[in-house]
């Protein structure tokens, strides 16, 4: 909407609430400022609700007898950061992490701190597909999961073939029941998430195993393929 400022207002630019003032060659203009919003997916809504539930459970009276054990577990299990420096997480962080990993498979929270046992490592991943059009998109690990270890597979949408890293762009694609060895076909789930893979673009895939009894995740294997 074109406007004319009074003699007391020489010029006005910027945004106030949902109204934006701009200046064009035809004079000053007021328009509605619309902010784009991408609605949360069902998975995002579920995980956020779970985070609130687990954090609330940590503060509840039912956790009083267990908090000290989670704090001891955290002190005994430092983890390396991106610079390979060992960082000690808090008991709450371990409690949330383990129970969110279990929630991925629809399992109820655990209150007592687990005794951590070694978890399998998928090692080097091999990615393969056929087509076009493709009928499978297989992910094969060097080493399969143990009997009590479930599989979590994440992937990115098609990215530039020149990229060496993918930051935080990987999304959950498929979870697989404990003890199920590869190769795992993710074509249906990948297409449902990102649509069909596009020629010449690069897809990153990650795999890690989760000991569903203790909720702890193991090391992550990563690979990429240019479609």
C-alpha positions in Angstrom: 0.0 0.0 0.0 1.4 3.3 -1.1 1.5 6.1 1.6 2.5 9.7 2.0 4.3 10.8 5.1 3.3 13.9 7.0 5.7 16.9 7.3 6.7 15.6 10.7 7.9 12.2 9.3 10.6 12.6 6.8 11.1 8.9 6.2 10.4 5.5 7.8 11.9 2.1 7.0 12.0 -1.2 8.8 9.4 -3.5 10.4 7.0 -2.9 13.3 5.0 -6.0 14.2 3.7 -7.4 10.9 4.0 -4.1 9.0 7.1 -3.3 7.0 7.9 0.2 5.6 10.0 0.4 2.5 10.9 3.1 0.0 10.5 2.6 -3.8 11.0 4.9 -6.8 7.3 5.4 -6.7 7.4 6.6 -3.1 7.0 5.1 0.4 5.1 1.8 0.7 3.6 -0.2 3.7 3.1 -3.9 3.3 2.5 -6.9 5.5 5.7 -8.7 6.6 5.2 -12.4 6.2 7.6 -14.8 7.9 8.0 -18.2 6.4 7.5 -21.1 8.7 8.1 -24.8 8.1 5.8 -26.8 10.4 7.4 -29.4 12.6 7.3 -33.0 11.3 5.6 -35.7 13.4 9.0 -37.0 14.4 10.1 -33.6 15.6 7.0 -33.1 17.6 7.4 -36.6 19.1 11.1 -36.1 20.0 10.4 -32.7 21.6 7.6 -34.1 23.6 9.8 -36.9 24.7 12.6 -34.5 25.7 10.2 -32.6 28.0 8.9 -35.9 29.4 12.3 -37.3 30.2 13.6 -34.0 31.6 10.5 -33.8 33.8 11.1 -37.4 35.0 14.6 -36.5 36.1 13.2 -33.9 38.4 10.5 -36.1 39.8 10.5 -37.7 43.3 10.7 -41.2 41.7 14.3 -40.4 40.5 15.5 -39.4 44.0 17.1 -42.7 44.6 18.8 -42.9 41.2 20.2 -39.5 40.4 23.5 -40.1 42.2 24.2 -43.2 40.2 23.7 -41.4 36.9 26.1 -38.7 38.1 28.7 -41.3 38.9 28.1 -42.9 35.5 28.7 -39.6 33.8 31.9 -39.0 35.7 33.2 -42.4 34.7 32.4 -42.1 31.0 33.8 -38.9 29.5 33.5 -38.5 25.7 35.8 -36.8 23.2 34.6 -33.5 21.6 35.4 -32.4 18.1 38.9 -31.5 19.2 39.4 -35.0 20.8 39.3 -33.4 24.3 37.6 -35.6 26.8 34.4 -33.9 28.1 32.4 -35.1 31.1 28.7 -34.9 30.6 26.2 -34.4 33.4 24.1 -37.2 34.9 21.0 -35.5 33.4 22.6 -35.5 29.9 23.3 -39.2 30.1 19.8 -39.9 31.5 18.2 -37.9 28.6 20.4 -39.4 25.9 19.9 -43.0 27.0 16.1 -42.7 27.3 15.7 -40.8 24.1 17.6 -43.5 22.3 15.2 -46.0 23.8 12.2 -43.9 22.9 13.3 -44.1 19.2 12.2 -47.8 19.5 9.1 -47.1 21.5 10.6 -48.3 24.8 9.7 -46.9 28.3 12.3 -44.8 30.2 14.7 -46.5 32.5 15.3 -45.0 36.0 18.3 -46.9 37.3 21.6 -46.1 35.7 22.8 -49.0 33.5 26.2 -50.7 33.6 27.7 -49.8 30.2 28.8 -52.7 28.1 30.7 -52.5 24.8 28.6 -51.7 21.8 29.2 -52.9 18.2 30.7 -50.6 15.6 29.3 -50.9 12.0 32.7 -50.0 10.6 33.1 -49.0 7.0 29.7 -48.7 5.2 29.1 -49.8 1.6 26.3 -48.1 -0.3 24.8 -49.5 -3.5 21.8 -49.2 -5.7 20.5 -50.4 -9.1 18.5 -48.7 -11.9 17.5 -46.3 -13.2 14.9 -46.5 -11.9 16.2 -48.0 -8.6 14.6 -50.9 -6.9 16.9 -50.9 -3.9 19.3 -48.6 -2.0 21.3 -50.9 0.2 23.5 -50.0 3.2 26.0 -52.7 4.2 28.1 -52.6 7.3 31.5 -54.2 7.8 30.2 -55.6 11.2 26.6 -56.3 12.1 24.8 -55.5 15.4 24.9 -57.7 18.4 21.8 -59.6 19.6 20.6 -56.8 21.8 21.6 -53.9 19.5 19.1 -52.1 17.3 20.1 -50.2 14.1 19.5 -46.5 13.4 20.1 -45.3 9.9 20.2 -41.6 9.0 20.7 -39.9 5.6 20.9 -36.5 4.0 19.0 -35.3 1.0 20.9 -35.0 -2.2 23.8 -32.6 -1.7 26.6 -31.1 -3.9 29.0 -33.8 -5.0 31.9 -31.7 -3.9 31.0 -31.7 -0.2 33.2 -33.5 2.3 31.0 -33.0 5.3 27.2 -32.6 5.9 27.0 -30.8 9.2 23.6 -31.5 10.9 21.7 -32.3 7.7 21.2 -36.1 8.3 17.7 -37.2 9.3 16.4 -40.5 10.7 15.5 -42.7 7.8 15.0 -46.2 9.3 15.2 -48.1 12.5 15.8 -51.9 12.5 15.1 -54.5 15.2 17.9 -55.8 17.4 20.2 -58.3 15.9 19.2 -57.8 12.3 22.3 -57.8 10.1 22.7 -56.0 6.8 22.5 -55.2 4.0 19.5 -52.9 4.8 17.4 -51.6 2.0 16.4 -48.0 2.7 15.0 -47.0 -0.7 11.3 -46.9 0.4 12.0 -44.9 3.6 14.5 -42.6 1.8 12.0 -41.8 -1.0 9.2 -41.1 1.6 11.5 -38.6 3.4 13.3 -36.9 0.6 11.6 -38.1 -2.6 13.5 -40.1 -5.2 17.3 -39.7 -5.3 18.5 -37.3 -8.0 21.3 -38.1 -10.5 24.7 -36.5 -9.9 23.9 -35.5 -6.3 25.7 -36.9 -3.2 23.9 -38.7 -0.4 25.5 -39.2 3.0 24.4 -42.1 5.1 25.2 -42.9 8.8 24.6 -46.0 10.9 25.0 -46.6 14.6 23.8 -49.3 16.9 21.8 -48.8 20.1 21.9 -51.3 23.0 18.2 -51.0 23.8 18.6 -52.4 27.3 20.9 -49.6 28.4 19.9 -47.0 25.8 23.5 -46.2 24.9 24.5 -45.6 21.3 27.8 -46.9 19.8 30.2 -45.4 17.3 28.8 -44.1 14.0 29.8 -45.3 10.6 29.5 -42.9 7.7 29.6 -43.2 3.9 28.5 -41.3 0.9 27.5 -42.1 -2.7 27.0 -39.9 -5.8 23.9 -41.2 -7.4 
